[in-house]
Amino acid sequence: RPEIFGRCFFIRWDINALIDINGRAKSSENAPADVTFNKEGHPVCKAGHEMCPWGNDPVKDAHKYRCPWKCGRIKECPCAAECSPGSYGRTVYIKNKGELRFQPRIPRDSQQYKDIYKERTACERVNDRVLNDYCLQSLKIRGRDHFSFWSMLIGICIHLDARYKVAHL
């Protein structure tokens, strides 16, 4: 889990953490309290529009995002008066040393992220088959030897299921 090791662990070992963003996730501890994030990890303004990425700020060591209305991405904004009275628009800075869920090393909208994430979801499907379909957790087994034996049998069954499915399509 990234919370245990921190960002330095992943950087030192050159590990790319791909962590889902879901509705239960809190905003990043390094982001303003009123900023929420979409599935791709971009901040969303009060009106519900994705904020425009506006580069990095080396002084603050943070990613910079601007109001989409002031950047010209959207035509009108119902929250224009509430956000920022200035002509530059609301600006949000997300610290680079923040939570890996919100600032992964690989940009979420890149093809590399999508390819790696497909592999991750394949692993999750296999884990689901082992734990739920074959009920590994429900088995009354103890000891590493018995657990390894049943895991191997379940792996063989999953492999046979896949071969049977391919043969009978």
MDTraj code that builds the backbone (N, CA, C; nanometers):
import mdtraj as md
import numpy as np

residues = "ARG PRO GLU ILE PHE GLY ARG CYS PHE PHE ILE ARG TRP ASP ILE ASN ALA LEU ILE ASP ILE ASN GLY ARG ALA LYS SER SER GLU ASN ALA PRO ALA ASP VAL THR PHE ASN LYS GLU GLY HIS PRO VAL CYS LYS ALA GLY HIS GLU MET CYS PRO TRP GLY ASN ASP PRO VAL LYS ASP ALA HIS LYS TYR ARG CYS PRO TRP LYS CYS GLY ARG ILE LYS GLU CYS PRO CYS ALA ALA GLU CYS SER PRO GLY SER TYR GLY ARG THR VAL TYR ILE LYS ASN LYS GLY GLU LEU ARG PHE GLN PRO ARG ILE PRO ARG ASP SER GLN GLN TYR LYS ASP ILE TYR LYS GLU ARG THR ALA CYS GLU ARG VAL ASN ASP ARG VAL LEU ASN ASP TYR CYS LEU GLN SER LEU LYS ILE ARG GLY ARG ASP HIS PHE SER PHE TRP SER MET LEU ILE GLY ILE CYS ILE HIS LEU ASP ALA ARG TYR LYS VAL ALA HIS LEU".split()
xyz = np.array([
    [0.0829, -0.1180, 0.0000],
    [0.0000, 0.0000, 0.0000],
    [0.0875, 0.1244, 0.0000],
    [0.0567, 0.2221, -0.0844],
    [0.1393, 0.3410, -0.0963],
    [0.1425, 0.4247, 0.0301],
    [0.0355, 0.4213, 0.1118],
    [0.0354, 0.5029, 0.2330],
    [0.1438, 0.4582, 0.3300],
    [0.1756, 0.3300, 0.3269],
    [0.2741, 0.2762, 0.4196],
    [0.4151, 0.3167, 0.3771],
    [0.4462, 0.3027, 0.2514],
    [0.5816, 0.3240, 0.2049],
    [0.6086, 0.4685, 0.1648],
    [0.5132, 0.5347, 0.1103],
    [0.5331, 0.6717, 0.0655],
    [0.5906, 0.6771, -0.0747],
    [0.5909, 0.7959, -0.1287],
    [0.6342, 0.8202, -0.2663],
    [0.7808, 0.7829, -0.2875],
    [0.8664, 0.8052, -0.1892],
    [1.0106, 0.7791, -0.2051],
    [1.0386, 0.6321, -0.2326],
    [0.9628, 0.5425, -0.1690],
    [0.9803, 0.3999, -0.1911],
    [0.9592, 0.3650, -0.3375],
    [0.8511, 0.4177, -0.3970],
    [0.8189, 0.3867, -0.5355],
    [0.9199, 0.4479, -0.6317],
    [0.9674, 0.5662, -0.6010],
    [1.0668, 0.6308, -0.6873],
    [1.1990, 0.5547, -0.6802],
    [1.2410, 0.5172, -0.5600],
    [1.3676, 0.4466, -0.5422],
    [1.3676, 0.3129, -0.6150],
    [1.2565, 0.2396, -0.6105],
    [1.2490, 0.1087, -0.6731],
    [1.1919, 0.1148, -0.8144],
    [1.1654, 0.2355, -0.8654],
    [1.1125, 0.2579, -0.9998],
    [0.9832, 0.1788, -1.0227],
    [0.8887, 0.1968, -0.9283],
    [0.7584, 0.1308, -0.9343],
    [0.6542, 0.2350, -0.9707],
    [0.5672, 0.2006, -1.0645],
    [0.4576, 0.2891, -1.1026],
    [0.3302, 0.2410, -1.0350],
    [0.2811, 0.3172, -0.9387],
    [0.1592, 0.2819, -0.8674],
    [0.0390, 0.3324, -0.9463],
    [-0.0515, 0.2421, -0.9822],
    [-0.1745, 0.2780, -1.0521],
    [-0.2902, 0.2509, -0.9570],
    [-0.3421, 0.3569, -0.8989],
    [-0.4445, 0.3441, -0.7964],
    [-0.5721, 0.4094, -0.8469],
    [-0.6833, 0.3365, -0.8347],
    [-0.8125, 0.3883, -0.8790],
    [-0.8558, 0.5112, -0.8009],
    [-0.9306, 0.5953, -0.8686],
    [-0.9999, 0.7055, -0.8018],
    [-1.1469, 0.6691, -0.8066],
    [-1.2099, 0.6646, -0.6894],
    [-1.3519, 0.6326, -0.6856],
    [-1.4254, 0.7383, -0.6039],
    [-1.5556, 0.7253, -0.5949],
    [-1.6370, 0.8252, -0.5263],
    [-1.6093, 0.8355, -0.3781],
    [-1.5566, 0.7288, -0.3176],
    [-1.5289, 0.7314, -0.1739],
    [-1.3973, 0.7988, -0.1416],
    [-1.3123, 0.8210, -0.2426],
    [-1.1796, 0.8781, -0.2184],
    [-1.1918, 1.0228, -0.1750],
    [-1.1127, 1.0602, -0.0799],
    [-1.1087, 1.1978, -0.0331],
    [-1.0197, 1.2779, -0.1273],
    [-1.0328, 1.4093, -0.1218],
    [-0.9437, 1.4941, -0.1998],
    [-0.8027, 1.4783, -0.1472],
    [-0.7076, 1.5097, -0.2304],
    [-0.5682, 1.4993, -0.1904],
    [-0.5409, 1.5907, -0.0723],
    [-0.4568, 1.5469, 0.0193],
    [-0.4245, 1.6286, 0.1354],
    [-0.3517, 1.7564, 0.0950],
    [-0.2931, 1.7585, -0.0231],
    [-0.2204, 1.8761, -0.0688],
    [-0.3034, 1.9649, -0.1601],
    [-0.4305, 1.9321, -0.1778],
    [-0.5195, 2.0125, -0.2610],
    [-0.6127, 2.0922, -0.1713],
    [-0.6671, 2.2035, -0.2216],
    [-0.7644, 2.2784, -0.1425],
    [-0.8845, 2.1914, -0.1073],
    [-0.9495, 2.2222, 0.0047],
    [-1.0580, 2.1384, 0.0559],
    [-1.1784, 2.1328, -0.0375],
    [-1.2034, 2.2395, -0.1138],
    [-1.3225, 2.2432, -0.1983],
    [-1.2984, 2.1896, -0.3392],
    [-1.1838, 2.1294, -0.3644],
    [-1.1516, 2.0757, -0.4967],
    [-1.1787, 1.9258, -0.4961],
    [-1.2495, 1.8799, -0.5996],
    [-1.2724, 1.7368, -0.6171],
    [-1.1987, 1.6919, -0.7426],
    [-1.1858, 1.5604, -0.7597],
    [-1.1127, 1.5048, -0.8722],
    [-1.2038, 1.4135, -0.9528],
    [-1.1802, 1.4081, -1.0848],
    [-1.2550, 1.3164, -1.1697],
    [-1.1811, 1.1836, -1.1788],
    [-1.2318, 1.0903, -1.2583],
    [-1.1702, 0.9569, -1.2692],
    [-1.0287, 0.9599, -1.3226],
    [-0.9948, 1.0610, -1.4042],
    [-0.8602, 1.0716, -1.4599],
    [-0.7632, 1.1404, -1.3635],
    [-0.8121, 1.1893, -1.2508],
    [-0.7259, 1.2526, -1.1522],
    [-0.7092, 1.4014, -1.1701],
    [-0.7877, 1.4634, -1.2598],
    [-0.7802, 1.6075, -1.2795],
    [-0.8748, 1.6770, -1.1829],
    [-0.8370, 1.7961, -1.1316],
    [-0.9291, 1.8704, -1.0457],
    [-1.0507, 1.9180, -1.1246],
    [-1.1645, 1.9248, -1.0566],
    [-1.2898, 1.9673, -1.1165],
    [-1.3359, 2.0934, -1.0445],
    [-1.3787, 2.1950, -1.1212],
    [-1.4218, 2.3213, -1.0606],
    [-1.5607, 2.3061, -0.9989],
    [-1.6101, 2.4121, -0.9346],
    [-1.7404, 2.4081, -0.8680],
    [-1.8545, 2.3821, -0.9650],
    [-1.8398, 2.4261, -1.0892],
    [-1.9441, 2.4065, -1.1901],
    [-1.9418, 2.2653, -1.2487],
    [-1.8420, 2.1842, -1.2132],
    [-1.8342, 2.0470, -1.2614],
    [-1.7495, 2.0282, -1.3859],
    [-1.6743, 2.1301, -1.4247],
    [-1.5887, 2.1206, -1.5434],
    [-1.4459, 2.0855, -1.5018],
    [-1.3797, 2.0060, -1.5865],
    [-1.2399, 1.9706, -1.5604],
    [-1.1531, 2.0947, -1.5783],
    [-1.0691, 2.1225, -1.4794],
    [-0.9821, 2.2390, -1.4866],
    [-0.8690, 2.2146, -1.5861],
    [-0.8190, 2.3217, -1.6468],
    [-0.7166, 2.3119, -1.7510],
    [-0.5783, 2.2954, -1.6898],
    [-0.5034, 2.1922, -1.7295],
    [-0.3648, 2.1820, -1.6832],
    [-0.2847, 2.2982, -1.7413],
    [-0.2081, 2.3650, -1.6572],
    [-0.1360, 2.4846, -1.6996],
    [0.0114, 2.4744, -1.6627],
    [0.0680, 2.3558, -1.6727],
    [0.2114, 2.3370, -1.6496],
    [0.2466, 2.3164, -1.5037],
    [0.3749, 2.3272, -1.4763],
    [0.4281, 2.3094, -1.3411],
    [0.4815, 2.4415, -1.2890],
    [0.4759, 2.4564, -1.1585],
    [0.5353, 2.5721, -1.0928],
    [0.6565, 2.5219, -1.0141],
    [0.7792, 2.5482, -1.0638],
    [0.8971, 2.4942, -0.9950],
    [0.9196, 2.5560, -0.8571],
    [0.8747, 2.6773, -0.8371],
    [0.8927, 2.7427, -0.7073],
    [0.8082, 2.6730, -0.6008],
    [0.6841, 2.6435, -0.6357],
    [0.5938, 2.5774, -0.5412],
    [0.6037, 2.4249, -0.5484],
    [0.6776, 2.3712, -0.6460],
    [0.6883, 2.2280, -0.6698],
    [0.5494, 2.1663, -0.6792],
    [0.4708, 2.2200, -0.7754],
    [0.3315, 2.1780, -0.7870],
    [0.2846, 2.1846, -0.9324],
    [0.1813, 2.1046, -0.9634],
    [0.1117, 2.1137, -1.0915],
    [0.0114, 2.2279, -1.0808],
    [-0.0035, 2.3028, -1.1884],
    [-0.0925, 2.4184, -1.1882],
    [-0.2118, 2.3911, -1.2785],
    [-0.3325, 2.4237, -1.2294],
    [-0.4570, 2.4092, -1.3054],
    [-0.5333, 2.5404, -1.2987],
    [-0.5939, 2.5787, -1.4131],
    [-0.6685, 2.7042, -1.4216],
    [-0.8155, 2.6792, -1.4504],
    [-0.8944, 2.7835, -1.4262],
    [-1.0376, 2.7820, -1.4522],
    [-1.0622, 2.7563, -1.6015],
    [-1.1476, 2.6589, -1.6364],
    [-1.1703, 2.6283, -1.7783],
    [-1.2410, 2.7420, -1.8528],
    [-1.3181, 2.8231, -1.7830],
    [-1.3871, 2.9356, -1.8466],
    [-1.2868, 3.0438, -1.8866],
    [-1.1924, 3.0732, -1.7987],
    [-1.0911, 3.1754, -1.8275],
    [-0.9899, 3.1273, -1.9309],
    [-0.9716, 2.9972, -1.9430],
    [-0.8795, 2.9424, -2.0438],
    [-0.9444, 2.9360, -2.1817],
    [-1.0761, 2.9509, -2.1886],
    [-1.1455, 2.9444, -2.3161],
    [-1.1940, 2.8058, -2.3534],
    [-1.1879, 2.7104, -2.2617],
    [-1.2329, 2.5744, -2.2911],
    [-1.3856, 2.5660, -2.2932],
    [-1.4526, 2.6448, -2.2086],
    [-1.5985, 2.6474, -2.2077],
    [-1.6463, 2.7892, -2.2346],
    [-1.7687, 2.8031, -2.2887],
    [-1.8212, 2.9344, -2.3284],
    [-1.8733, 3.0143, -2.2095],
    [-1.9537, 2.9511, -2.1239],
    [-2.0140, 3.0200, -2.0102],
    [-1.9981, 2.9360, -1.8854],
    [-1.9985, 3.0053, -1.7700],
    [-1.9858, 2.9352, -1.6428],
    [-2.0866, 2.9937, -1.5441],
    [-2.1728, 2.9092, -1.4863],
    [-2.2694, 2.9598, -1.3897],
    [-2.2055, 3.0022, -1.2572],
    [-2.0858, 2.9548, -1.2294],
    [-2.0180, 2.9871, -1.1038],
    [-1.9077, 3.0908, -1.1233],
    [-1.9105, 3.1657, -1.2321],
    [-1.8009, 3.2582, -1.2637],
    [-1.7805, 3.3623, -1.1543],
    [-1.8878, 3.4143, -1.0972],
    [-1.8755, 3.5176, -0.9941],
    [-1.8212, 3.4612, -0.8632],
    [-1.8516, 3.3351, -0.8333],
    [-1.8093, 3.2731, -0.7075],
    [-1.6634, 3.2297, -0.7081],
    [-1.6139, 3.1868, -0.8242],
    [-1.4793, 3.1277, -0.8307],
    [-1.3691, 3.2288, -0.8024],
    [-1.3533, 3.3238, -0.8917],
    [-1.2452, 3.4207, -0.8767],
    [-1.2830, 3.5500, -0.9482],
    [-1.2679, 3.6629, -0.8814],
    [-1.3024, 3.7897, -0.9456],
    [-1.1966, 3.8372, -1.0448],
    [-1.0777, 3.7820, -1.0398],
    [-0.9678, 3.8261, -1.1255],
    [-0.9847, 3.7822, -1.2700],
    [-0.9114, 3.8466, -1.3594],
    [-0.9200, 3.8129, -1.5013],
    [-0.8474, 3.6814, -1.5344],
    [-0.7580, 3.6364, -1.4474],
    [-0.6823, 3.5134, -1.4707],
    [-0.7658, 3.3903, -1.4356],
    [-0.8637, 3.4050, -1.3482],
    [-0.9475, 3.2937, -1.3073],
    [-0.8898, 3.2182, -1.1884],
    [-0.9666, 3.1245, -1.1398],
    [-0.9237, 3.0458, -1.0252],
    [-0.8077, 2.9566, -1.0644],
    [-0.7098, 2.9491, -0.9786],
    [-0.5924, 2.8658, -1.0011],
    [-0.5787, 2.7694, -0.8843],
    [-0.5535, 2.6438, -0.9150],
    [-0.5350, 2.5411, -0.8123],
    [-0.3969, 2.4810, -0.8318],
    [-0.3224, 2.4676, -0.7235],
    [-0.1907, 2.4052, -0.7260],
    [-0.1989, 2.2723, -0.6515],
    [-0.1511, 2.1673, -0.7145],
    [-0.1456, 2.0353, -0.6525],
    [0.0009, 2.0000, -0.6343],
    [0.0411, 1.9826, -0.5098],
    [0.1819, 1.9554, -0.4786],
    [0.2289, 1.8251, -0.5435],
    [0.3516, 1.8259, -0.5949],
    [0.4084, 1.7060, -0.6583],
    [0.4358, 1.5949, -0.5583],
    [0.4607, 1.6311, -0.4349],
    [0.4901, 1.5298, -0.3339],
    [0.3629, 1.4830, -0.2650],
    [0.2520, 1.4909, -0.3339],
    [0.1227, 1.4540, -0.2775],
    [0.0969, 1.3046, -0.2857],
    [-0.0269, 1.2712, -0.2704],
    [-0.0714, 1.1339, -0.2695],
    [-0.0589, 1.0732, -0.4097],
    [-0.0101, 0.9514, -0.4189],
    [0.0092, 0.8861, -0.5487],
    [-0.1217, 0.8599, -0.6218],
    [-0.2316, 0.8524, -0.5490],
    [-0.3604, 0.8312, -0.6142],
    [-0.3930, 0.9474, -0.7074],
    [-0.3569, 1.0689, -0.6684],
    [-0.3926, 1.1862, -0.7459],
    [-0.2810, 1.2347, -0.8377],
    [-0.1574, 1.1960, -0.8106],
    [-0.0469, 1.2335, -0.8976],
    [0.0391, 1.1126, -0.9297],
    [-0.0100, 1.0224, -1.0153],
    [0.0736, 0.9080, -1.0525],
    [0.1905, 0.9519, -1.1395],
    [0.2933, 0.8685, -1.1437],
    [0.4118, 0.9017, -1.2243],
    [0.3816, 0.8965, -1.3727],
    [0.2839, 0.8157, -1.4137],
    [0.2425, 0.8065, -1.5539],
    [0.1108, 0.8834, -1.5662],
    [0.0995, 0.9785, -1.6580],
    [-0.0260, 1.0529, -1.6730],
    [-0.1432, 0.9595, -1.7038],
    [-0.2555, 0.9813, -1.6364],
    [-0.3714, 0.8933, -1.6496],
    [-0.4296, 0.8900, -1.7903],
    [-0.4152, 0.9970, -1.8663],
    [-0.4749, 0.9992, -1.9993],
    [-0.3794, 0.9504, -2.1079],
    [-0.2643, 0.8931, -2.0699],
    [-0.1689, 0.8433, -2.1693],
    [-0.2001, 0.6985, -2.2077],
    [-0.1513, 0.6568, -2.3233],
    [-0.1719, 0.5192, -2.3699],
    [-0.0962, 0.4208, -2.2812],
    [0.0206, 0.4594, -2.2310],
    [0.0989, 0.3719, -2.1441],
    [0.0198, 0.3379, -2.0179],
    [-0.0459, 0.4380, -1.9596],
    [-0.1273, 0.4144, -1.8398],
    [-0.2394, 0.3149, -1.8704],
    [-0.3072, 0.3349, -1.9847],
    [-0.4183, 0.2472, -2.0213],
    [-0.3716, 0.1039, -2.0422],
    [-0.2554, 0.0851, -2.1053],
    [-0.2029, -0.0495, -2.1287],
    [-0.1675, -0.1193, -1.9980],
    [-0.1003, -0.0484, -1.9083],
    [-0.0624, -0.1075, -1.7799],
    [-0.1869, -0.1360, -1.6966],
    [-0.2842, -0.0462, -1.7027],
    [-0.4060, -0.0643, -1.6235],
    [-0.4855, -0.1855, -1.6712],
    [-0.4816, -0.2161, -1.8013],
    [-0.5486, -0.3357, -1.8523],
    [-0.4888, -0.4611, -1.7892],
    [-0.3553, -0.4625, -1.7744],
    [-0.2894, -0.5769, -1.7107],
    [-0.3317, -0.5883, -1.5649],
    [-0.3431, -0.4744, -1.4978],
    [-0.3843, -0.4740, -1.3576],
    [-0.5251, -0.5294, -1.3435],
    [-0.6159, -0.4893, -1.4314],
    [-0.7527, -0.5387, -1.4208],
    [-0.7591, -0.6879, -1.4517],
    [-0.6709, -0.7381, -1.5372],
    [-0.6667, -0.8824, -1.5630],
    [-0.6272, -0.9569, -1.4358],
    [-0.5305, -0.9050, -1.3627],
    [-0.4900, -0.9662, -1.2358],
    [-0.6039, -0.9629, -1.1354],
    [-0.6777, -0.8519, -1.1318],
    [-0.7907, -0.8411, -1.0403],
    [-0.8992, -0.9439, -1.0745],
    [-0.9202, -0.9706, -1.2031],
    [-1.0191, -1.0705, -1.2423],
    [-0.9762, -1.2105, -1.1975],
    [-0.8469, -1.2409, -1.2093],
    [-0.7976, -1.3718, -1.1630],
    [-0.8129, -1.3827, -1.0118],
    [-0.7776, -1.2762, -0.9395],
    [-0.7948, -1.2784, -0.7936],
    [-0.9411, -1.2987, -0.7571],
    [-1.0316, -1.2352, -0.8315],
    [-1.1747, -1.2515, -0.8059],
    [-1.2163, -1.3969, -0.8267],
    [-1.1665, -1.4601, -0.9331],
    [-1.2000, -1.6005, -0.9581],
    [-1.1498, -1.6896, -0.8441],
    [-1.0267, -1.6657, -0.7998],
    [-0.9678, -1.7494, -0.6942],
    [-1.0442, -1.7327, -0.5633],
    [-1.0711, -1.6084, -0.5262],
    [-1.1313, -1.5836, -0.3949],
    [-1.2817, -1.6059, -0.3922],
    [-1.3519, -1.5686, -0.4983],
    [-1.4981, -1.5763, -0.4951],
    [-1.5536, -1.6993, -0.5650],
    [-1.5088, -1.7277, -0.6877],
    [-1.5636, -1.8418, -0.7617],
    [-1.5180, -1.9748, -0.7019],
    [-1.3907, -1.9829, -0.6635],
    [-1.3383, -2.1075, -0.6075],
    [-1.3291, -2.1041, -0.4547],
    [-1.3711, -1.9948, -0.3953],
    [-1.3872, -1.9825, -0.2487],
    [-1.2629, -2.0221, -0.1691],
    [-1.1485, -1.9724, -0.2102],
    [-1.0251, -2.0063, -0.1393],
    [-1.0299, -1.9609, 0.0063],
    [-1.0915, -1.8459, 0.0321],
    [-1.0982, -1.7965, 0.1694],
    [-1.1925, -1.8806, 0.2560],
    [-1.2909, -1.9435, 0.1939],
    [-1.3886, -2.0220, 0.2705],
    [-1.3370, -2.1605, 0.3074],
    [-1.2320, -2.2063, 0.2409],
    [-1.1777, -2.3385, 0.2711],
    [-1.1182, -2.3391, 0.4116],
    [-1.1426, -2.4463, 0.4815],
    [-1.0909, -2.4581, 0.6183],
    [-0.9511, -2.5191, 0.6125],
    [-0.8541, -2.4395, 0.5661],
    [-0.7176, -2.4884, 0.5536],
    [-0.6258, -2.4030, 0.6389],
    [-0.5203, -2.4664, 0.6851],
    [-0.4175, -2.3959, 0.7609],
    [-0.2824, -2.4394, 0.7093],
    [-0.1874, -2.3534, 0.7249],
    [-0.0514, -2.3865, 0.6854],
    [-0.0223, -2.3482, 0.5417],
    [0.1006, -2.3127, 0.5210],
    [0.1455, -2.2684, 0.3893],
    [0.1382, -2.3809, 0.2862],
    [0.1694, -2.5021, 0.3260],
    [0.1686, -2.6145, 0.2325],
    [0.0279, -2.6406, 0.1772],
    [-0.0701, -2.6454, 0.2661],
    [-0.2074, -2.6691, 0.2213],
    [-0.2593, -2.5534, 0.1370],
    [-0.2278, -2.4329, 0.1779],
    [-0.2717, -2.3156, 0.1028],
    [-0.2094, -2.3159, -0.0369],
    [-0.0810, -2.3475, -0.0455],
    [-0.0132, -2.3530, -0.1756],
    [-0.0723, -2.4630, -0.2632],
    [-0.1018, -2.5776, -0.2043],
    [-0.1604, -2.6879, -0.2792],
    [-0.2948, -2.6479, -0.3389],
    [-0.3844, -2.5895, -0.2582],
    [-0.5161, -2.5499, -0.3072],
    [-0.5055, -2.4360, -0.4083],
    [-0.4125, -2.3456, -0.3888],
    [-0.3922, -2.2365, -0.4858],
    [-0.3484, -2.2921, -0.6201],
    [-0.2604, -2.3930, -0.6177],
    [-0.2156, -2.4551, -0.7421],
    [-0.3323, -2.5257, -0.8117],
    [-0.4136, -2.5987, -0.7364],
    [-0.5293, -2.6655, -0.7958],
    [-0.6278, -2.5652, -0.8558],
    [-0.6502, -2.4561, -0.7880],
    [-0.7405, -2.3530, -0.8390],
    [-0.6824, -2.2918, -0.9663],
    [-0.5513, -2.2684, -0.9689],
    [-0.4862, -2.2162, -1.0893],
    [-0.5033, -2.3102, -1.2073],
    [-0.4900, -2.4418, -1.1834],
    [-0.5100, -2.5412, -1.2895],
    [-0.6546, -2.5374, -1.3381],
    [-0.7489, -2.5250, -1.2454],
    [-0.8909, -2.5200, -1.2838],
    [-0.9216, -2.3955, -1.3672],
    [-0.8651, -2.2829, -1.3300],
    [-0.8869, -2.1598, -1.4070],
    [-0.8296, -2.1759, -1.5473],
    [-0.7120, -2.2358, -1.5568],
    [-0.6509, -2.2605, -1.6872],
    [-0.7383, -2.3543, -1.7708],
    [-0.7888, -2.4617, -1.7105],
    [-0.8759, -2.5550, -1.7832],
    [-1.0061, -2.4880, -1.8254],
    [-1.0611, -2.4019, -1.7410],
    [-1.1816, -2.3262, -1.7774],
    [-1.1569, -2.2419, -1.9017],
    [-1.0418, -2.1751, -1.9072],
    [-1.0095, -2.0908, -2.0225],
    [-0.9928, -2.1748, -2.1490],
    [-0.9246, -2.2900, -2.1384],
    [-0.9077, -2.3769, -2.2549],
    [-1.0403, -2.4324, -2.3023],
    [-1.1273, -2.4686, -2.2092],
    [-1.2594, -2.5200, -2.2456],
    [-1.3414, -2.4125, -2.3159],
    [-1.3332, -2.2920, -2.2659],
    [-1.4084, -2.1814, -2.3253],
    [-1.3610, -2.1541, -2.4687],
    [-1.2310, -2.1575, -2.4912],
    [-1.1766, -2.1340, -2.6250],
    [-1.2159, -2.2480, -2.7198],
    [-1.2130, -2.3697, -2.6705],
    [-1.2430, -2.4862, -2.7550],
    [-1.3907, -2.4937, -2.7940],
    [-1.4766, -2.4369, -2.7142],
    [-1.6207, -2.4495, -2.7380],
    [-1.6856, -2.3172, -2.7776],
    [-1.6140, -2.2307, -2.8410],
    [-1.6730, -2.1060, -2.8897],
    [-1.7290, -2.1200, -3.0260],
])
top = md.Topology()
chain = top.add_chain()
for i, resn in enumerate(residues, 1):
    res = top.add_residue(resn, chain, resSeq=i)
    for name in ("N", "CA", "C"):
        top.add_atom(name, md.element.get_by_symbol(name[0]), res)
traj = md.Trajectory(xyz[None], top)
